Amino acid sequence: MDIHTAVPGVALSPEEIRRYSRHLILPDVGLEGQRQLKAASVLLIGAGGLGSPLAMYLAAAGVGRLGLVDFDVVDESNLQRQLLHGTSDVGRSKLDSARDRLREINPHVHVETYETRLRSENALDLVAEYDLVADGTDNFPTRYLVNDASVLTGTPNVYGSIFRFEGQASVFGAPGGPCYRCLYPEPPPPGLVPSCAEGGVLGVLPGIVGALQATEVVKWIAGIGEPLVGRLLLFDALAMTFRTLKVRRDPNCPVCGDHPTVADLIDYEAFCGIPQARAAEARAEPVPEIDVRALKARLDRGEAPFLLDVREPHEYAIAHLGAPLIPLGVLAERLDELEAHRDAEIVVYCRSGVRSARAVRLLRARGFTGAVNLKGGILAWSDAIDPTVPKY
Protein backbone atom coordinates (compact mmCIF):
# COMPACT_ATOMS: atom_id res chain seq x y z
CA MET A 1 0.00 0.00 0.00
CA ASP A 2 1.18 3.50 -0.82
CA ILE A 3 0.56 5.27 2.46
CA HIS A 4 0.57 8.66 0.76
CA THR A 5 -2.51 7.95 -1.34
CA ALA A 6 -6.11 8.42 -0.27
CA VAL A 7 -7.68 5.71 1.87
CA PRO A 8 -11.42 5.92 1.05
CA GLY A 9 -12.22 2.65 2.80
CA VAL A 10 -10.88 3.79 6.17
CA ALA A 11 -13.33 5.65 8.40
CA LEU A 12 -13.07 7.05 11.90
CA SER A 13 -15.72 6.22 14.46
CA PRO A 14 -17.24 8.98 16.60
CA GLU A 15 -15.12 7.75 19.51
CA GLU A 16 -11.97 7.95 17.38
CA ILE A 17 -12.87 11.44 16.24
CA ARG A 18 -13.13 12.51 19.88
CA ARG A 19 -9.85 10.74 20.72
CA TYR A 20 -7.89 12.26 17.84
CA SER A 21 -9.54 15.67 17.85
CA ARG A 22 -6.28 17.55 18.48
CA HIS A 23 -4.88 15.95 15.35
CA LEU A 24 -8.00 16.59 13.33
CA ILE A 25 -7.90 20.35 13.96
CA LEU A 26 -4.30 20.55 12.77
CA PRO A 27 -4.59 21.78 9.16
CA ASP A 28 -1.58 19.70 8.09
CA VAL A 29 -3.07 16.48 9.51
CA GLY A 30 -6.83 16.79 9.50
CA LEU A 31 -9.26 13.97 8.81
CA GLU A 32 -7.32 12.61 5.84
CA GLY A 33 -4.03 12.51 7.74
CA GLN A 34 -5.65 10.67 10.63
CA ARG A 35 -7.17 8.17 8.23
CA GLN A 36 -3.70 7.64 6.77
CA LEU A 37 -2.41 6.91 10.27
CA LYS A 38 -5.22 4.42 10.90
CA ALA A 39 -4.50 2.65 7.61
CA ALA A 40 -0.75 2.42 8.20
CA SER A 41 1.40 -0.28 9.74
CA VAL A 42 4.76 0.07 11.50
CA LEU A 43 7.13 -2.66 12.63
CA LEU A 44 9.11 -1.80 15.77
CA ILE A 45 12.34 -3.68 16.34
CA GLY A 46 12.79 -3.76 20.10
CA ALA A 47 10.44 -3.02 23.00
CA GLY A 48 13.07 -1.44 25.23
CA GLY A 49 14.47 2.06 25.63
CA LEU A 50 13.70 3.44 22.17
CA GLY A 51 10.83 1.06 21.54
CA SER A 52 8.94 2.29 24.61
CA PRO A 53 8.30 5.89 23.49
CA LEU A 54 7.99 4.77 19.88
CA ALA A 55 5.27 2.27 20.65
CA MET A 56 3.39 4.46 23.11
CA TYR A 57 3.33 7.59 20.92
CA LEU A 58 2.45 5.68 17.75
CA ALA A 59 -0.36 3.89 19.57
CA ALA A 60 -1.60 7.17 20.99
CA ALA A 61 -1.38 8.76 17.53
CA GLY A 62 -3.67 6.09 16.11
CA VAL A 63 -1.32 4.13 13.84
CA GLY A 64 -3.63 1.27 12.95
CA ARG A 65 -1.26 -1.68 13.15
CA LEU A 66 1.88 -1.98 15.24
CA GLY A 67 4.23 -4.93 15.12
CA LEU A 68 6.69 -5.49 17.97
CA VAL A 69 9.76 -7.73 17.71
CA ASP A 70 11.50 -8.64 20.98
CA PHE A 71 12.56 -11.77 22.86
CA ASP A 72 13.64 -10.37 26.23
CA VAL A 73 12.03 -10.24 29.66
CA VAL A 74 11.61 -7.16 31.83
CA ASP A 75 14.53 -6.64 34.21
CA GLU A 76 14.57 -4.24 37.14
CA SER A 77 17.42 -2.30 35.51
CA ASN A 78 15.13 -1.59 32.51
CA LEU A 79 12.68 0.48 34.56
CA GLN A 80 14.89 3.58 34.67
CA ARG A 81 14.16 4.25 30.98
CA GLN A 82 11.80 1.65 29.44
CA LEU A 83 8.45 3.21 30.27
CA LEU A 84 6.38 0.55 28.52
CA HIS A 85 7.04 -1.59 31.58
CA GLY A 86 6.40 -1.19 35.30
CA THR A 87 7.57 -2.71 38.54
CA SER A 88 4.91 -5.42 38.47
CA ASP A 89 6.17 -6.50 35.01
CA VAL A 90 9.64 -7.54 36.19
CA GLY A 91 10.23 -11.09 34.98
CA ARG A 92 7.45 -10.93 32.36
CA SER A 93 7.96 -11.07 28.63
CA LYS A 94 8.49 -7.55 27.33
CA LEU A 95 5.99 -8.24 24.57
CA ASP A 96 3.27 -9.27 27.03
CA SER A 97 3.95 -6.16 29.10
CA ALA A 98 4.01 -3.95 26.00
CA ARG A 99 0.77 -5.38 24.63
CA ASP A 100 -1.06 -4.69 27.89
CA ARG A 101 0.26 -1.13 28.10
CA LEU A 102 -0.55 -0.31 24.47
CA ARG A 103 -4.09 -1.67 24.77
CA GLU A 104 -4.57 0.61 27.75
CA ILE A 105 -3.26 3.59 25.76
CA ASN A 106 -5.40 2.93 22.70
CA PRO A 107 -7.70 -0.08 22.21
CA HIS A 108 -8.30 0.96 18.59
CA VAL A 109 -4.77 -0.02 17.59
CA HIS A 110 -4.03 -3.59 16.53
CA VAL A 111 -0.81 -4.85 18.14
CA GLU A 112 1.00 -7.88 16.73
CA THR A 113 3.91 -9.37 18.66
CA TYR A 114 6.80 -11.51 17.46
CA GLU A 115 8.67 -13.09 20.35
CA THR A 116 11.81 -13.89 18.39
CA ARG A 117 15.23 -12.55 17.62
CA LEU A 118 15.31 -10.71 14.30
CA ARG A 119 17.51 -12.83 12.05
CA SER A 120 18.48 -13.03 8.40
CA GLU A 121 16.07 -15.96 8.06
CA ASN A 122 12.98 -14.01 9.15
CA ALA A 123 13.72 -10.30 8.63
CA LEU A 124 12.60 -9.94 5.01
CA ASP A 125 9.24 -11.60 5.63
CA LEU A 126 8.60 -9.53 8.76
CA VAL A 127 9.65 -6.15 7.34
CA ALA A 128 7.80 -6.68 4.05
CA GLU A 129 4.47 -6.94 5.92
CA TYR A 130 4.67 -3.32 7.12
CA ASP A 131 4.75 0.16 5.62
CA LEU A 132 7.62 1.37 7.81
CA VAL A 133 10.19 -0.19 10.11
CA ALA A 134 11.46 1.66 13.20
CA ASP A 135 14.84 0.54 14.49
CA GLY A 136 15.07 0.59 18.29
CA THR A 137 17.95 -1.87 18.58
CA ASP A 138 21.17 -1.49 20.56
CA ASN A 139 23.72 -3.54 18.61
CA PHE A 140 25.46 -3.21 15.28
CA PRO A 141 24.63 -6.58 13.69
CA THR A 142 20.90 -5.94 14.06
CA ARG A 143 21.20 -2.37 12.79
CA TYR A 144 22.85 -3.56 9.59
CA LEU A 145 20.28 -6.36 9.32
CA VAL A 146 17.37 -3.91 9.68
CA ASN A 147 18.97 -1.57 7.15
CA ASP A 148 19.48 -4.24 4.51
CA ALA A 149 16.00 -5.69 5.00
CA SER A 150 14.62 -2.16 4.71
CA VAL A 151 16.35 -1.49 1.40
CA LEU A 152 15.69 -4.92 -0.10
CA THR A 153 11.96 -4.71 0.67
CA GLY A 154 11.58 -1.00 -0.12
CA THR A 155 10.44 -0.25 3.43
CA PRO A 156 11.74 3.05 4.87
CA ASN A 157 13.70 2.65 8.12
CA VAL A 158 13.21 5.24 10.88
CA TYR A 159 16.50 4.93 12.73
CA GLY A 160 17.51 5.93 16.24
CA SER A 161 20.45 5.18 18.52
CA ILE A 162 21.60 6.31 21.95
CA PHE A 163 24.83 6.29 23.93
CA ARG A 164 25.24 7.73 27.42
CA PHE A 165 24.09 11.36 26.87
CA GLU A 166 23.91 11.47 23.07
CA GLY A 167 21.45 10.30 20.45
CA GLN A 168 20.98 10.09 16.71
CA ALA A 169 17.95 9.87 14.42
CA SER A 170 17.40 9.67 10.68
CA VAL A 171 15.26 8.07 7.98
CA PHE A 172 17.12 5.54 5.87
CA GLY A 173 16.07 3.51 2.85
CA ALA A 174 13.62 6.08 1.51
CA PRO A 175 13.33 6.34 -2.29
CA GLY A 176 16.43 8.15 -3.57
CA GLY A 177 17.81 8.62 -0.06
CA PRO A 178 20.81 7.08 1.70
CA CYS A 179 20.82 4.00 3.86
CA TYR A 180 22.61 3.22 7.11
CA ARG A 181 25.54 1.75 5.18
CA CYS A 182 26.04 5.04 3.34
CA LEU A 183 26.69 6.63 6.74
CA TYR A 184 28.56 3.73 8.33
CA PRO A 185 30.05 1.52 5.58
CA GLU A 186 32.00 -0.55 8.10
CA PRO A 187 31.02 -1.56 11.63
CA PRO A 188 33.32 -0.65 14.53
CA PRO A 189 35.56 -3.37 15.94
CA PRO A 190 33.75 -5.64 18.41
CA GLY A 191 33.87 -4.28 21.94
CA LEU A 192 34.88 -0.76 20.93
CA VAL A 193 31.48 0.79 21.73
CA PRO A 194 30.16 -0.22 25.18
CA SER A 195 26.59 -1.36 25.56
CA CYS A 196 24.12 0.47 27.82
CA ALA A 197 24.87 -2.13 30.50
CA GLU A 198 28.57 -1.32 30.30
CA GLY A 199 28.54 2.40 29.49
CA GLY A 200 25.26 3.56 31.01
CA VAL A 201 22.56 5.77 29.52
CA LEU A 202 20.69 8.81 30.79
CA GLY A 203 17.18 7.59 31.55
CA VAL A 204 15.33 10.31 29.62
CA LEU A 205 17.57 10.05 26.53
CA PRO A 206 15.73 7.15 24.85
CA GLY A 207 12.49 9.00 25.54
CA ILE A 208 13.75 12.02 23.61
CA VAL A 209 15.22 10.07 20.71
CA GLY A 210 12.32 7.61 20.56
CA ALA A 211 9.90 10.54 20.46
CA LEU A 212 11.91 11.99 17.56
CA GLN A 213 11.58 8.68 15.75
CA ALA A 214 7.84 8.62 16.43
CA THR A 215 7.59 12.15 15.04
CA GLU A 216 9.30 11.05 11.83
CA VAL A 217 6.96 8.07 11.53
CA VAL A 218 3.85 10.24 11.92
CA LYS A 219 5.20 12.83 9.47
CA TRP A 220 6.02 10.19 6.91
CA ILE A 221 2.64 8.48 7.13
CA ALA A 222 0.69 11.73 7.02
CA GLY A 223 2.90 13.12 4.26
CA ILE A 224 3.68 16.33 6.13
CA GLY A 225 6.82 18.31 6.89
CA GLU A 226 10.37 17.55 5.86
CA PRO A 227 11.49 14.04 6.84
CA LEU A 228 15.02 13.28 8.01
CA VAL A 229 15.92 11.74 4.66
CA GLY A 230 19.51 12.61 3.82
CA ARG A 231 20.00 14.18 7.24
CA LEU A 232 21.35 12.80 10.51
CA LEU A 233 20.00 14.52 13.61
CA LEU A 234 22.46 14.61 16.52
CA PHE A 235 21.31 15.36 20.06
CA ASP A 236 23.56 16.14 23.03
CA ALA A 237 21.64 16.09 26.30
CA LEU A 238 24.44 17.62 28.38
CA ALA A 239 24.81 20.63 26.11
CA MET A 240 21.09 20.51 25.17
CA THR A 241 21.92 21.00 21.51
CA PHE A 242 20.54 19.62 18.27
CA ARG A 243 22.40 19.70 14.99
CA THR A 244 21.98 18.00 11.64
CA LEU A 245 24.52 16.60 9.23
CA LYS A 246 23.88 15.92 5.56
CA VAL A 247 24.11 12.28 4.54
CA ARG A 248 24.26 11.57 0.83
CA ARG A 249 23.44 8.31 -0.84
CA ASP A 250 26.66 6.58 -1.81
CA PRO A 251 26.44 5.50 -5.47
CA ASN A 252 28.92 2.74 -4.60
CA CYS A 253 26.94 1.49 -1.59
CA PRO A 254 26.69 -2.31 -1.84
CA VAL A 255 23.04 -2.21 -0.76
CA CYS A 256 21.38 0.96 -2.09
CA GLY A 257 23.98 2.12 -4.65
CA ASP A 258 23.76 2.26 -8.41
CA HIS A 259 25.09 -1.27 -8.77
CA PRO A 260 24.24 -3.09 -5.53
CA THR A 261 26.06 -6.30 -4.74
CA VAL A 262 23.99 -7.33 -1.70
CA ALA A 263 20.87 -9.07 -2.96
CA ASP A 264 20.22 -11.27 0.07
CA LEU A 265 20.63 -10.93 3.80
CA ILE A 266 23.98 -12.12 5.11
CA ASP A 267 25.51 -13.25 8.40
CA TYR A 268 25.60 -9.92 10.21
CA GLU A 269 27.48 -11.13 13.26
CA ALA A 270 30.25 -12.27 10.90
CA PHE A 271 30.03 -8.95 9.04
CA CYS A 272 30.59 -7.15 12.34
CA GLY A 273 33.52 -9.40 13.24
CA ILE A 274 31.93 -11.00 16.29
CA PRO A 275 32.73 -14.69 15.56
CA GLN A 276 36.27 -13.71 14.57
CA ALA A 277 36.72 -11.83 17.84
CA ARG A 278 35.36 -14.78 19.81
CA ALA A 279 37.67 -17.17 17.96
CA ALA A 280 40.66 -14.94 18.64
CA GLU A 281 39.72 -14.80 22.31
CA ALA A 282 39.35 -18.58 22.39
CA ARG A 283 42.81 -18.98 20.86
CA ALA A 284 44.33 -16.68 23.43
CA GLU A 285 45.85 -18.15 26.54
CA PRO A 286 43.09 -18.73 29.11
CA VAL A 287 42.93 -16.18 31.88
CA PRO A 288 43.44 -17.76 35.34
CA GLU A 289 40.30 -17.33 37.43
CA ILE A 290 39.14 -17.72 40.99
CA ASP A 291 35.54 -18.33 41.99
CA VAL A 292 33.91 -15.91 44.45
CA ARG A 293 33.22 -18.75 46.90
CA ALA A 294 36.85 -19.87 46.78
CA LEU A 295 37.98 -16.29 47.37
CA LYS A 296 35.60 -15.91 50.32
CA ALA A 297 36.86 -19.17 51.85
CA ARG A 298 40.45 -17.99 51.57
CA LEU A 299 39.62 -14.64 53.10
CA ASP A 300 37.84 -16.40 55.97
CA ARG A 301 40.98 -18.49 56.57
CA GLY A 302 43.05 -15.35 56.81
CA GLU A 303 44.69 -15.86 53.43
CA ALA A 304 44.49 -12.40 52.00
CA PRO A 305 45.49 -12.06 48.33
CA PHE A 306 45.85 -8.50 47.07
CA LEU A 307 42.56 -7.30 45.55
CA LEU A 308 42.46 -4.81 42.70
CA ASP A 309 39.35 -3.04 41.38
CA VAL A 310 39.61 -1.95 37.71
CA ARG A 311 36.22 -0.26 37.32
CA GLU A 312 35.55 3.46 37.02
CA PRO A 313 35.33 5.80 40.06
CA HIS A 314 31.58 6.35 39.64
CA GLU A 315 31.06 2.57 39.73
CA TYR A 316 33.24 2.27 42.82
CA ALA A 317 30.97 4.77 44.55
CA ILE A 318 27.99 2.45 43.94
CA ALA A 319 29.54 -0.70 45.35
CA HIS A 320 33.01 -1.99 46.17
CA LEU A 321 34.86 -4.66 48.12
CA GLY A 322 37.30 -2.30 49.75
CA ALA A 323 40.09 -2.90 47.23
CA PRO A 324 42.32 -0.20 45.73
CA LEU A 325 40.94 1.26 42.51
CA ILE A 326 42.92 1.60 39.28
CA PRO A 327 40.57 1.86 36.25
CA LEU A 328 41.43 -0.42 33.35
CA GLY A 329 41.91 2.54 30.99
CA VAL A 330 44.85 3.86 33.03
CA LEU A 331 46.18 0.59 34.41
CA ALA A 332 49.15 0.42 32.03
CA GLU A 333 50.24 3.91 33.11
CA ARG A 334 49.98 3.15 36.83
CA LEU A 335 51.70 -0.21 37.12
CA ASP A 336 54.32 1.34 39.38
CA GLU A 337 51.62 1.49 42.10
CA LEU A 338 51.51 -2.32 42.04
CA GLU A 339 55.26 -2.89 42.07
CA ALA A 340 55.24 -4.10 45.69
CA HIS A 341 52.87 -6.89 44.64
CA ARG A 342 54.71 -8.00 41.50
CA ASP A 343 55.45 -11.45 42.92
CA ALA A 344 52.22 -11.81 44.89
CA GLU A 345 48.80 -13.12 43.92
CA ILE A 346 46.60 -10.27 42.66
CA VAL A 347 42.86 -10.93 42.38
CA VAL A 348 41.42 -8.48 39.87
CA TYR A 349 37.72 -7.74 39.67
CA CYS A 350 35.25 -5.50 37.82
CA ARG A 351 31.47 -5.52 37.47
CA SER A 352 31.08 -8.81 35.60
CA GLY A 353 34.57 -10.17 34.96
CA VAL A 354 35.06 -8.92 31.39
CA ARG A 355 37.24 -5.87 32.00
CA SER A 356 39.12 -7.60 34.79
CA ALA A 357 40.02 -10.43 32.39
CA ARG A 358 41.60 -7.86 30.08
CA ALA A 359 43.41 -6.37 33.05
CA VAL A 360 44.78 -9.79 34.03
CA ARG A 361 46.14 -10.32 30.51
CA LEU A 362 47.81 -6.90 30.66
CA LEU A 363 49.29 -7.55 34.11
CA ARG A 364 50.62 -11.01 33.26
CA ALA A 365 52.17 -9.64 30.06
CA ARG A 366 53.99 -7.05 32.17
CA GLY A 367 55.41 -9.62 34.58
CA PHE A 368 52.69 -9.78 37.25
CA THR A 369 52.39 -13.54 36.88
CA GLY A 370 50.24 -13.96 40.00
CA ALA A 371 47.33 -11.97 38.58
CA VAL A 372 44.02 -13.86 38.44
CA ASN A 373 40.49 -12.83 37.47
CA LEU A 374 37.55 -12.89 39.88
CA LYS A 375 35.01 -14.87 37.87
CA GLY A 376 31.72 -13.02 37.53
CA GLY A 377 33.05 -9.92 39.25
CA ILE A 378 31.18 -7.94 41.84
CA LEU A 379 27.84 -9.17 40.48
CA ALA A 380 28.79 -12.75 41.34
CA TRP A 381 29.97 -11.62 44.77
CA SER A 382 26.58 -10.00 45.42
CA ASP A 383 24.69 -13.09 44.19
CA ALA A 384 26.67 -15.74 46.04
CA ILE A 385 28.40 -14.08 48.99
CA ASP A 386 26.96 -10.77 50.14
CA PRO A 387 23.56 -9.63 48.79
CA THR A 388 23.97 -6.29 50.59
CA VAL A 389 26.52 -5.32 47.93
CA PRO A 390 24.38 -3.40 45.40
CA LYS A 391 24.05 -4.72 41.86
CA TYR A 392 23.91 -2.24 39.00
C-alpha positions in Angstrom: 0.0 0.0 0.0 1.2 3.5 -0.8 0.6 5.3 2.5 0.6 8.7 0.8 -2.5 7.9 -1.3 -6.1 8.4 -0.3 -7.7 5.7 1.9 -11.4 5.9 1.0 -12.2 2.6 2.8 -10.9 3.8 6.2 -13.3 5.7 8.4 -13.1 7.1 11.9 -15.7 6.2 14.5 -17.2 9.0 16.6 -15.1 7.7 19.5 -12.0 7.9 17.4 -12.9 11.4 16.2 -13.1 12.5 19.9 -9.9 10.7 20.7 -7.9 12.3 17.8 -9.5 15.7 17.9 -6.3 17.5 18.5 -4.9 16.0 15.3 -8.0 16.6 13.3 -7.9 20.3 14.0 -4.3 20.5 12.8 -4.6 21.8 9.2 -1.6 19.7 8.1 -3.1 16.5 9.5 -6.8 16.8 9.5 -9.3 14.0 8.8 -7.3 12.6 5.8 -4.0 12.5 7.7 -5.7 10.7 10.6 -7.2 8.2 8.2 -3.7 7.6 6.8 -2.4 6.9 10.3 -5.2 4.4 10.9 -4.5 2.7 7.6 -0.8 2.4 8.2 1.4 -0.3 9.7 4.8 0.1 11.5 7.1 -2.7 12.6 9.1 -1.8 15.8 12.3 -3.7 16.3 12.8 -3.8 20.1 10.4 -3.0 23.0 13.1 -1.4 25.2 14.5 2.1 25.6 13.7 3.4 22.2 10.8 1.1 21.5 8.9 2.3 24.6 8.3 5.9 23.5 8.0 4.8 19.9 5.3 2.3 20.6 3.4 4.5 23.1 3.3 7.6 20.9 2.4 5.7 17.8 -0.4 3.9 19.6 -1.6 7.2 21.0 -1.4 8.8 17.5 -3.7 6.1 16.1 -1.3 4.1 13.8 -3.6 1.3 13.0 -1.3 -1.7 13.2 1.9 -2.0 15.2 4.2 -4.9 15.1 6.7 -5.5 18.0 9.8 -7.7 17.7 11.5 -8.6 21.0 12.6 -11.8 22.9 13.6 -10.4 26.2 12.0 -10.2 29.7 11.6 -7.2 31.8 14.5 -6.6 34.2 14.6 -4.2 37.1 17.4 -2.3 35.5 15.1 -1.6 32.5 12.7 0.5 34.6 14.9 3.6 34.7 14.2 4.2 31.0 11.8 1.7 29.4 8.4 3.2 30.3 6.4 0.5 28.5 7.0 -1.6 31.6 6.4 -1.2 35.3 7.6 -2.7 38.5 4.9 -5.4 38.5 6.2 -6.5 35.0 9.6 -7.5 36.2 10.2 -11.1 35.0 7.5 -10.9 32.4 8.0 -11.1 28.6 8.5 -7.5 27.3 6.0 -8.2 24.6 3.3 -9.3 27.0 4.0 -6.2 29.1 4.0 -4.0 26.0 0.8 -5.4 24.6 -1.1 -4.7 27.9 0.3 -1.1 28.1 -0.6 -0.3 24.5 -4.1 -1.7 24.8 -4.6 0.6 27.7 -3.3 3.6 25.8 -5.4 2.9 22.7 -7.7 -0.1 22.2 -8.3 1.0 18.6 -4.8 0.0 17.6 -4.0 -3.6 16.5 -0.8 -4.9 18.1 1.0 -7.9 16.7 3.9 -9.4 18.7 6.8 -11.5 17.5 8.7 -13.1 20.3 11.8 -13.9 18.4 15.2 -12.5 17.6 15.3 -10.7 14.3 17.5 -12.8 12.0 18.5 -13.0 8.4 16.1 -16.0 8.1 13.0 -14.0 9.1 13.7 -10.3 8.6 12.6 -9.9 5.0 9.2 -11.6 5.6 8.6 -9.5 8.8 9.6 -6.2 7.3 7.8 -6.7 4.0 4.5 -6.9 5.9 4.7 -3.3 7.1 4.7 0.2 5.6 7.6 1.4 7.8 10.2 -0.2 10.1 11.5 1.7 13.2 14.8 0.5 14.5 15.1 0.6 18.3 18.0 -1.9 18.6 21.2 -1.5 20.6 23.7 -3.5 18.6 25.5 -3.2 15.3 24.6 -6.6 13.7 20.9 -5.9 14.1 21.2 -2.4 12.8 22.9 -3.6 9.6 20.3 -6.4 9.3 17.4 -3.9 9.7 19.0 -1.6 7.2 19.5 -4.2 4.5 16.0 -5.7 5.0 14.6 -2.2 4.7 16.4 -1.5 1.4 15.7 -4.9 -0.1 12.0 -4.7 0.7 11.6 -1.0 -0.1 10.4 -0.2 3.4 11.7 3.1 4.9 13.7 2.7 8.1 13.2 5.2 10.9 16.5 4.9 12.7 17.5 5.9 16.2 20.4 5.2 18.5 21.6 6.3 22.0 24.8 6.3 23.9 25.2 7.7 27.4 24.1 11.4 26.9 23.9 11.5 23.1 21.4 10.3 20.5 21.0 10.1 16.7 17.9 9.9 14.4 17.4 9.7 10.7 15.3 8.1 8.0 17.1 5.5 5.9 16.1 3.5 2.9 13.6 6.1 1.5 13.3 6.3 -2.3 16.4 8.2 -3.6 17.8 8.6 -0.1 20.8 7.1 1.7 20.8 4.0 3.9 22.6 3.2 7.1 25.5 1.8 5.2 26.0 5.0 3.3 26.7 6.6 6.7 28.6 3.7 8.3 30.1 1.5 5.6 32.0 -0.5 8.1 31.0 -1.6 11.6 33.3 -0.7 14.5 35.6 -3.4 15.9 33.8 -5.6 18.4 33.9 -4.3 21.9 34.9 -0.8 20.9 31.5 0.8 21.7 30.2 -0.2 25.2 26.6 -1.4 25.6 24.1 0.5 27.8 24.9 -2.1 30.5 28.6 -1.3 30.3 28.5 2.4 29.5 25.3 3.6 31.0 22.6 5.8 29.5 20.7 8.8 30.8 17.2 7.6 31.6 15.3 10.3 29.6 17.6 10.0 26.5 15.7 7.1 24.8 12.5 9.0 25.5 13.7 12.0 23.6 15.2 10.1 20.7 12.3 7.6 20.6 9.9 10.5 20.5 11.9 12.0 17.6 11.6 8.7 15.7 7.8 8.6 16.4 7.6 12.1 15.0 9.3 11.0 11.8 7.0 8.1 11.5 3.9 10.2 11.9 5.2 12.8 9.5 6.0 10.2 6.9 2.6 8.5 7.1 0.7 11.7 7.0 2.9 13.1 4.3 3.7 16.3 6.1 6.8 18.3 6.9 10.4 17.6 5.9 11.5 14.0 6.8 15.0 13.3 8.0 15.9 11.7 4.7 19.5 12.6 3.8 20.0 14.2 7.2 21.3 12.8 10.5 20.0 14.5 13.6 22.5 14.6 16.5 21.3 15.4 20.1 23.6 16.1 23.0 21.6 16.1 26.3 24.4 17.6 28.4 24.8 20.6 26.1 21.1 20.5 25.2 21.9 21.0 21.5 20.5 19.6 18.3 22.4 19.7 15.0 22.0 18.0 11.6 24.5 16.6 9.2 23.9 15.9 5.6 24.1 12.3 4.5 24.3 11.6 0.8 23.4 8.3 -0.8 26.7 6.6 -1.8 26.4 5.5 -5.5 28.9 2.7 -4.6 26.9 1.5 -1.6 26.7 -2.3 -1.8 23.0 -2.2 -0.8 21.4 1.0 -2.1 24.0 2.1 -4.7 23.8 2.3 -8.4 25.1 -1.3 -8.8 24.2 -3.1 -5.5 26.1 -6.3 -4.7 24.0 -7.3 -1.7 20.9 -9.1 -3.0 20.2 -11.3 0.1 20.6 -10.9 3.8 24.0 -12.1 5.1 25.5 -13.2 8.4 25.6 -9.9 10.2 27.5 -11.1 13.3 30.2 -12.3 10.9 30.0 -8.9 9.0 30.6 -7.1 12.3 33.5 -9.4 13.2 31.9 -11.0 16.3 32.7 -14.7 15.6 36.3 -13.7 14.6 36.7 -11.8 17.8 35.4 -14.8 19.8 37.7 -17.2 18.0 40.7 -14.9 18.6 39.7 -14.8 22.3 39.4 -18.6 22.4 42.8 -19.0 20.9 44.3 -16.7 23.4 45.9 -18.1 26.5 43.1 -18.7 29.1 42.9 -16.2 31.9 43.4 -17.8 35.3 40.3 -17.3 37.4 39.1 -17.7 41.0 35.5 -18.3 42.0 33.9 -15.9 44.5 33.2 -18.8 46.9 36.8 -19.9 46.8 38.0 -16.3 47.4 35.6 -15.9 50.3 36.9 -19.2 51.9 40.4 -18.0 51.6 39.6 -14.6 53.1 37.8 -16.4 56.0 41.0 -18.5 56.6 43.1 -15.3 56.8 44.7 -15.9 53.4 44.5 -12.4 52.0 45.5 -12.1 48.3 45.9 -8.5 47.1 42.6 -7.3 45.6 42.5 -4.8 42.7 39.3 -3.0 41.4 39.6 -1.9 37.7 36.2 -0.3 37.3 35.5 3.5 37.0 35.3 5.8 40.1 31.6 6.4 39.6 31.1 2.6 39.7 33.2 2.3 42.8 31.0 4.8 44.6 28.0 2.5 43.9 29.5 -0.7 45.4 33.0 -2.0 46.2 34.9 -4.7 48.1 37.3 -2.3 49.7 40.1 -2.9 47.2 42.3 -0.2 45.7 40.9 1.3 42.5 42.9 1.6 39.3 40.6 1.9 36.3 41.4 -0.4 33.3 41.9 2.5 31.0 44.8 3.9 33.0 46.2 0.6 34.4 49.1 0.4 32.0 50.2 3.9 33.1 50.0 3.2 36.8 51.7 -0.2 37.1 54.3 1.3 39.4 51.6 1.5 42.1 51.5 -2.3 42.0 55.3 -2.9 42.1 55.2 -4.1 45.7 52.9 -6.9 44.6 54.7 -8.0 41.5 55.4 -11.4 42.9 52.2 -11.8 44.9 48.8 -13.1 43.9 46.6 -10.3 42.7 42.9 -10.9 42.4 41.4 -8.5 39.9 37.7 -7.7 39.7 35.3 -5.5 37.8 31.5 -5.5 37.5 31.1 -8.8 35.6 34.6 -10.2 35.0 35.1 -8.9 31.4 37.2 -5.9 32.0 39.1 -7.6 34.8 40.0 -10.4 32.4 41.6 -7.9 30.1 43.4 -6.4 33.1 44.8 -9.8 34.0 46.1 -10.3 30.5 47.8 -6.9 30.7 49.3 -7.6 34.1 50.6 -11.0 33.3 52.2 -9.6 30.1 54.0 -7.1 32.2 55.4 -9.6 34.6 52.7 -9.8 37.3 52.4 -13.5 36.9 50.2 -14.0 40.0 47.3 -12.0 38.6 44.0 -13.9 38.4 40.5 -12.8 37.5 37.6 -12.9 39.9 35.0 -14.9 37.9 31.7 -13.0 37.5 33.1 -9.9 39.2 31.2 -7.9 41.8 27.8 -9.2 40.5 28.8 -12.8 41.3 30.0 -11.6 44.8 26.6 -10.0 45.4 24.7 -13.1 44.2 26.7 -15.7 46.0 28.4 -14.1 49.0 27.0 -10.8 50.1 23.6 -9.6 48.8 24.0 -6.3 50.6 26.5 -5.3 47.9 24.4 -3.4 45.4 24.0 -4.7 41.9 23.9 -2.2 39.0 
